[in-house]
């Protein structure tokens, strides 16, 4: 898994980088499925504070997950984006697991085997 962290109109602070790697540790079991993760951190120089943006692109086989979230602080924006990415990757893994299980059931039914172990 390749991880890229870039700052747009800001420099990436070490605490932001550490926070991102802490959030990525929750995705360790999907590490072989994830090809690349890119974080784009943007800080606005506007007089109204609270418009920090975290844009995350995750490349997995045959799909790209793209999430963009805003927050009052950069850590809030990173948390919001990471939460959505984690949910989508978990959902994708669950769908793949279900798809393979259903294909096995269909294959066995075609052969005429009605009773089979479902692996509960």
C-alpha positions in Angstrom: 0.0 0.0 0.0 1.4 3.4 -1.0 0.5 6.4 1.1 0.9 10.0 -0.2 0.2 13.0 2.0 0.3 16.4 0.3 -0.5 19.9 1.5 -2.2 22.4 -0.7 -1.5 26.0 0.4 -0.1 24.6 3.6 2.8 22.5 4.9 1.9 19.1 6.3 2.5 19.2 10.1 3.9 16.1 11.8 0.9 15.8 14.1 -1.4 15.6 11.0 0.8 13.0 9.5 0.9 10.9 12.7 -2.9 11.2 13.0 -3.4 9.9 9.4 -1.1 6.9 10.1 -3.1 6.2 13.3 -6.3 6.1 11.3 -4.7 4.0 8.6 -3.8 1.4 11.2 -7.5 0.4 11.3 -7.2 -0.7 7.6 -4.3 -3.1 8.2 -6.4 -6.2 7.4 -7.3 -4.7 4.0 -3.7 -3.7 3.2 -3.3 -6.3 0.4 -6.5 -5.0 -1.3 -5.5 -1.3 -1.2 -3.1 -0.1 -3.9 -2.7 3.6 -3.1 -4.1 6.2 -0.7 -3.6 9.9 -1.3 -4.4 12.6 1.2 -4.7 16.2 0.0 -4.8 18.6 3.0 -6.0 22.2 2.3 -6.0 25.1 4.7 -8.0 28.2 3.8 -6.4 31.6 4.5 -9.9 33.2 4.7 -10.7 35.4 7.7 -13.5 32.9 8.6 -11.7 30.0 10.3 -13.0 26.4 10.2 -12.7 25.6 6.6 -10.0 23.0 6.7 -10.4 20.4 3.9 -9.2 16.8 3.7 -9.6 15.1 0.3 -8.8 11.3 0.2 -8.5 9.1 -2.9 -8.2 5.4 -2.3 -7.3 3.1 -5.3 -8.4 -0.5 -4.9 -8.7 -3.0 -7.7 -11.4 -2.0 -10.2 -12.5 1.0 -8.1 -11.5 4.4 -6.8 -13.0 5.8 -3.6 -13.0 9.6 -3.5 -14.0 11.5 -0.3 -13.8 15.2 0.5 -14.7 16.5 3.9 -14.4 19.8 5.7 -13.9 20.5 9.4 -13.1 23.3 11.9 -9.6 21.9 12.4 -7.5 19.7 10.2 -7.8 16.8 12.6 -11.6 17.0 12.5 -11.5 17.0 8.7 -9.1 14.0 8.7 -11.4 12.1 11.1 -14.5 12.8 9.1 -12.9 11.7 5.8 -11.2 8.6 7.3 -14.5 7.5 8.9 -16.2 7.5 5.5 -13.3 5.8 3.8 -13.2 3.0 6.4 -16.9 2.4 6.0 -16.7 2.2 2.2 -13.7 -0.2 2.3 -15.5 -2.4 4.9 -18.6 -2.4 2.7 -16.5 -3.3 -0.4 -14.9 -6.2 1.4 -18.2 -7.4 2.7 -19.7 -7.3 -0.8 -16.8 -9.3 -2.3 -17.1 -11.9 0.4 -20.9 -12.2 -0.1 -20.5 -12.4 -3.9 -18.0 -15.3 -3.7 -20.3 -17.1 -1.2 -23.3 -16.7 -3.5 -21.3 -17.9 -6.5 -20.4 -21.1 -4.7 -24.1 -21.7 -3.8 -25.1 -21.2 -7.4 -22.4 -23.6 -8.6 -23.5 -26.3 -6.2 -27.2 -25.9 -7.1 -26.3 -26.3 -10.8 -24.6 -29.6 -10.0 -27.8 -30.8 -8.2 -26.3 -30.7 -4.7 -29.1 -29.2 -2.5 -27.5 -29.6 0.9 -24.1 -28.0 1.5 -22.1 -26.5 4.2 -22.8 -22.7 4.4 -19.9 -21.9 6.7 -21.7 -20.1 9.5 
